[in-house]
Each structure stands twice: as C-alpha cells, then as structure tokens.
Amino acid sequence: MRTTKTMKLALVSVAALGITLGAAGGAYAGRGGSPGAIQMAINSGSVDAIQAELERAEFLVCAACTDMVMPLVDHGDQRVRQVAAWWLARRGVVRQVRVTMLNRLSQSDSVAARNAADVLGELRGGSSIPALGAALSNPIFSGEARAAMARALGTIGRQEGVAPLTAALGADDAQVKAASLVALRSIVGLRDGSAVAPLLGDANEGVRAEAASTLGRFRATAGTDALVSALRSDQSAMVRGRAAWALGAVRASASAAGPALETAATSDASPAVRSLAATALTRLAR
C-alpha cells in the first residue's frame, strides 16, 4: 500500500507558516483495479484519478498494463511520475526502468533528468545514489532538475546521500538549496546542523525558512544563536515563525533563547509568530 507524508501540525499558526513535521496518510487498499479502469484514468488526464487507479491496482496481475503505465514516468505532473514509478517497482520491469533512468542522468536533457530523478527516488534503490549525487552537482542541469535530484536522495533516505546534499547547500540556485535542506531532514539519524545554520543568512526567504525547519527537525542546539538572530531580525514572518518553532523543538536553553522568544511572544507584528514563540517558551531547557 502506498503512503504519503502530508500531515501538517494542527495549530493554525504553524500551518500558516508552512511548518510541517510529516506523518503517514492512508491510501487505497491495493485491490480492485482493472486494465480498463487504469486506461480510463489515464485518458481522463486527471492526476487524482490516475493516482487512485494505480494505487487500487497495486496487486493487479496485468502484463498489458505495464505498457499503459510506462509512459507516465514522463508525465508533466510529479505526482503521476512518482505513482507510476511506485507501481512499476512492483513489476518485473523494475531493473529495466532503473537502468533507463540512470542513463538519463548522464545526458543533458534537464526535463528527462528531472523525471528520472523522481522515478529513481520512488524506486528507493541505494545503488542510484552516486549517479543522483553527481547529477545534483552538475551545472548542465536546470535548477528544477537538480532540485529533483535532491528530492530523490531524500526519498531514498540513506547516509550515502548526506555528502552530495550537504555540498548542494552551497549551490547558486535557491531551489536547489531549499530542496537539499528538505531532503537532509529525511536522512535517518542525521543531526548535524553545522552546515545548515549559515543558511539562515541566505538572501532567499525560502532557503532561510527551510534552514530553520531543518535545525528544528535535527534538534540541533548548535544552531541556537543563528535561530535567535533570525527570530529577532529577519524581515520574513515565515522565517521568524519557523525560527521560533525550531528554538522550542531543539529545547534551547532559557538563557540563550528566552529573551528573544519573550519579546516575539508579546510584540512581533505577526500573530502566528507570537503564538509560536509563546509555545516555544514552554519547551525551553531550564
């Protein structure tokens, strides 16, 4: 059964600032699909219909369906590419698909490489990490494609992906940096925020916000000073809110983070930031 990580924190203030912690959600039971239903969903062009029918057909025995689904790895919507890869991974063609996708990473077509990364991530094979890591650092690819490489490494979630993702934090493209920060949060056991904290000073708001969220997820107390600085002075309410949340998540010391959080809780211009700061105050280490 396919699952997705889409659950957001219940607090309205948290959701408003885009802070997510991730959790599992349900999907179709994996039974009851048919070749006709898959073809109808594809013909409809509806992303939701395609997802639903492929999930329903998880255990469907249908050699002809492979030919229907294979072109979906190049669908224009990322969700379709990923669910197609998930479905194909359960068939005897998975090795062929992996080889084809890896070959794309050695070529120069950014769209094909982006699609390949989404597929390889969903296949979750550790053997794909070196090629994805090399493609992530390859300037021949667009920022969108390289962000997909980072996303794939995060989906695979192995320690071997840490080095290329960390290196990508120095990329010139903001979407590559942001995607790499998100991906690092998916590496099991990773807690070192030393390469993340400097990005709280990045010129791009989205990168700063993801850096704050990553430090919070890592429970990285080494980033406390940078988070406090962001909470005090960042022009973005989203970044200040995430910094406040992260200070609570890392259980920063009251002496280091308390004054900034108290000020934010009472006088920040954003109600969401005030709420998050007040909550973080209750979680500080004394």
C-alpha positions as MATLAB code, in Angstrom:
seq = 'MRTTKTMKLALVSVAALGITLGAAGGAYAGRGGSPGAIQMAINSGSVDAIQAELERAEFLVCAACTDMVMPLVDHGDQRVRQVAAWWLARRGVVRQVRVTMLNRLSQSDSVAARNAADVLGELRGGSSIPALGAALSNPIFSGEARAAMARALGTIGRQEGVAPLTAALGADDAQVKAASLVALRSIVGLRDGSAVAPLLGDANEGVRAEAASTLGRFRATAGTDALVSALRSDQSAMVRGRAAWALGAVRASASAAGPALETAATSDASPAVRSLAATALTRLAR';
ca = [
       0.000    0.000    0.000;
       1.347    3.403   -0.952;
       1.542    6.045    1.773;
       2.253    9.759    1.670;
       3.820   12.113    4.189;
       1.461   15.047    4.203;
       0.104   15.594    7.746;
       0.678   19.140    8.994;
       0.712   20.388   12.585;
      -2.763   21.063   13.851;
      -2.050   24.583   15.032;
      -3.334   27.151   12.552;
      -0.345   29.360   13.235;
       2.048   26.555   12.363;
       0.227   25.655    9.167;
       0.076   29.290    8.131;
       3.865   29.493    8.220;
       4.378   26.242    6.370;
       5.988   24.255    9.182;
       5.486   20.551    8.591;
       6.683   17.587   10.585;
       5.450   14.792    8.353;
       3.346   11.739    9.111;
       1.794    8.867    7.271;
      -1.505    9.055    5.472;
      -3.760    6.351    4.098;
      -4.221    5.217    0.521;
      -6.330    2.784   -1.399;
      -6.351   -0.843   -0.267;
      -4.422   -2.064   -3.299;
      -7.111   -4.337   -4.671;
      -9.949   -3.988   -7.131;
      -8.205   -2.346  -10.060;
      -8.618   -3.358  -13.684;
      -6.886   -2.647  -17.010;
      -9.930   -0.773  -18.241;
     -10.067    1.423  -15.157;
      -6.372    2.288  -15.473;
      -6.781    3.218  -19.125;
      -9.851    5.328  -18.406;
      -7.987    7.191  -15.665;
      -5.048    7.869  -17.971;
      -7.366    9.019  -20.738;
      -9.128   11.376  -18.333;
      -5.944   13.305  -17.700;
      -6.907   13.645  -14.035;
      -3.935   13.368  -11.680;
      -6.187   12.254   -8.839;
      -7.843    9.584  -10.974;
      -4.502    8.209  -12.158;
      -3.150    8.073   -8.632;
      -6.271    6.388   -7.319;
      -6.396    3.708  -10.001;
      -2.720    2.824   -9.813;
      -2.918    2.575   -6.057;
      -6.013    0.425   -6.381;
      -4.175   -1.787   -8.881;
      -1.151   -2.397   -6.659;
      -1.576   -6.181   -6.807;
      -3.249   -6.412  -10.193;
      -1.740   -9.082  -12.451;
      -1.723   -7.423  -15.866;
       1.199   -7.576  -18.278;
      -0.519   -5.215  -20.717;
      -0.930   -2.586  -18.013;
       2.830   -2.097  -17.905;
       2.723   -0.644  -21.407;
      -0.029    1.746  -20.297;
       1.843    2.916  -17.213;
       5.391    3.159  -18.557;
       4.844    6.472  -20.424;
       3.601    8.048  -17.201;
       7.163    8.322  -15.924;
       7.360   11.335  -18.236;
       4.026   12.833  -17.236;
       4.041   16.566  -16.636;
       2.917   16.192  -13.025;
       5.407   14.997  -10.421;
       2.731   13.082   -8.517;
       1.931   10.989  -11.561;
       5.600   10.273  -12.262;
       6.062    9.083   -8.721;
       2.970    6.897   -8.503;
       3.854    5.361  -11.885;
       7.334    4.525  -10.573;
       5.826    3.088   -7.386;
       3.536    0.872   -9.464;
       6.298   -0.244  -11.841;
       8.561   -1.095   -8.902;
       6.180   -3.934   -8.134;
       6.582   -5.442  -11.587;
       9.300   -7.416  -13.317;
      10.413   -4.364  -15.308;
      11.903   -2.514  -12.347;
      15.517   -3.258  -13.305;
      14.904   -2.062  -16.859;
      13.276    1.118  -15.600;
      16.149    1.843  -13.220;
      18.798    1.396  -15.911;
      16.893    3.630  -18.323;
      16.509    6.366  -15.716;
      20.167    6.201  -14.681;
      21.208    6.599  -18.306;
      19.235    9.824  -18.490;
      21.362   11.311  -15.723;
      24.434   11.061  -17.922;
      22.802   13.066  -20.721;
      21.986   16.773  -20.972;
      18.185   16.900  -21.105;
      17.035   18.600  -17.903;
      13.390   17.552  -18.239;
      14.294   13.915  -18.831;
      16.749   14.050  -15.928;
      14.159   15.638  -13.639;
      11.679   12.891  -14.482;
      14.344   10.241  -13.988;
      15.165   11.601  -10.542;
      11.531   11.422   -9.468;
      11.360    7.820  -10.653;
      14.648    6.776   -9.067;
      13.651    8.323   -5.775;
      10.421    6.369   -5.744;
      12.301    3.147   -6.582;
      14.399    3.801   -3.452;
      17.483    1.936   -4.619;
      20.702    2.769   -2.838;
      22.649    1.956   -5.989;
      21.184    5.099   -7.580;
      22.755    7.443   -5.018;
      26.136    8.005   -6.752;
      24.505    8.946  -10.050;
      21.946   11.189   -8.358;
      24.670   12.857   -6.308;
      26.778   13.523   -9.397;
      23.786   14.918  -11.271;
      22.904   17.144   -8.319;
      26.247   18.897   -8.684;
      26.145   19.066  -12.477;
      25.536   22.666  -13.645;
      24.389   21.442  -17.052;
      21.016   20.649  -15.479;
      18.389   23.236  -14.601;
      17.682   24.203  -11.014;
      14.382   22.356  -11.220;
      16.118   19.163  -12.319;
      18.774   19.420   -9.625;
      16.109   20.044   -7.005;
      14.522   16.788   -8.159;
      17.885   15.031   -7.645;
      17.976   16.351   -4.095;
      14.390   15.290   -3.504;
      15.205   11.784   -4.746;
      18.164   11.473   -2.396;
      15.912   12.478    0.476;
      13.295    9.939   -0.547;
      15.909    7.186   -0.626;
      16.983    8.441    2.785;
      20.375    6.786    3.196;
      23.515    8.148    4.799;
      25.344    7.994    1.482;
      23.192   10.888    0.345;
      24.421   13.257    3.060;
      27.646   14.316    1.322;
      26.108   15.363   -2.022;
      23.173   17.047   -0.299;
      25.468   18.969    2.030;
      27.622   20.051   -0.906;
      24.483   21.286   -2.681;
      23.819   23.713    0.165;
      26.453   25.866   -1.484;
      24.679   25.921   -4.852;
      23.885   29.215   -6.558;
      20.264   28.206   -7.198;
      17.855   28.819   -4.309;
      15.532   25.960   -5.222;
      18.454   23.522   -5.163;
      19.464   24.703   -1.695;
      15.915   24.585   -0.386;
      15.296   21.104   -1.801;
      18.572   19.867   -0.333;
      17.622   21.176    3.105;
      14.283   19.383    2.942;
      15.993   16.210    1.743;
      18.513   16.240    4.583;
      15.619   16.098    7.032;
      14.728   12.675    5.608;
      18.132   11.097    6.267;
      17.672    8.738    9.185;
      19.792    9.603   12.195;
      21.210   12.847   10.816;
      21.507   15.512   13.492;
      24.462   17.676   12.465;
      23.243   21.175   11.704;
      26.656   22.808   11.289;
      26.258   23.159    7.522;
      22.644   24.285    7.856;
      22.866   27.174   10.324;
      24.744   29.541    7.946;
      21.822   29.372    5.521;
      19.700   31.319    7.996;
      21.535   34.266    6.498;
      20.780   33.347    2.896;
      19.350   36.010    0.598;
      16.367   33.811   -0.288;
      13.417   33.698    2.126;
      12.525   30.111    1.260;
      16.052   28.895    1.919;
      16.153   30.651    5.294;
      12.788   29.158    6.237;
      13.876   25.636    5.300;
      17.129   26.086    7.215;
      15.186   26.978   10.354;
      12.885   23.995    9.927;
      15.838   21.686    9.356;
      17.600   22.814   12.520;
      14.396   22.201   14.424;
      13.967   18.743   12.959;
      17.603   17.898   13.735;
      17.134   19.080   17.330;
      20.405   20.894   16.634;
      21.180   23.098   19.630;
      24.370   24.231   17.877;
      22.162   26.438   15.720;
      20.582   28.287   18.641;
      22.444   31.564   18.133;
      21.552   31.687   14.433;
      17.909   30.915   15.199;
      17.757   33.629   17.844;
      19.228   36.113   15.395;
      16.656   35.147   12.767;
      13.820   35.478   15.256;
      14.983   38.927   16.286;
      15.732   40.464   12.919;
      14.512   38.540    9.881;
      12.117   40.587    7.754;
      10.038   37.497    6.898;
       7.289   36.417    9.295;
       7.599   32.906    7.886;
      11.272   32.726    8.795;
      10.734   34.262   12.235;
       7.927   31.805   12.913;
       9.966   28.823   11.903;
      12.886   30.077   13.973;
      10.607   30.369   17.000;
       9.248   26.881   16.460;
      12.771   25.483   15.999;
      14.016   27.020   19.252;
      11.293   25.147   21.058;
      11.931   21.966   19.103;
      15.631   21.910   19.961;
      14.819   22.748   23.588;
      17.244   25.636   23.536;
      18.388   26.955   26.874;
      16.193   29.560   28.507;
      19.167   31.862   28.989;
      20.055   31.780   25.291;
      16.617   31.872   23.689;
      14.233   33.050   26.387;
      14.601   36.840   25.978;
      14.132   36.737   22.185;
      11.125   34.424   22.464;
       9.530   36.557   25.181;
       9.889   39.648   23.027;
       8.469   37.857   20.000;
       5.596   36.394   22.009;
       4.442   39.821   23.088;
       5.370   42.223   20.333;
       6.027   40.513   16.983;
       3.914   42.022   14.213;
       2.673   38.578   13.170;
       0.031   36.805   15.310;
       1.350   33.471   14.074;
       4.877   34.289   15.203;
       3.591   35.461   18.583;
       1.733   32.182   19.032;
       4.691   30.051   18.031;
       7.049   31.993   20.285;
       4.711   31.619   23.261;
       4.543   27.869   22.692;
       8.327   27.600   22.283;
       8.839   29.341   25.613;
       7.183   26.397   27.352;
       9.655   23.963   25.815;
      12.970   25.597   26.677;
      15.543   23.831   28.794;
      15.882   25.407   32.194;
];
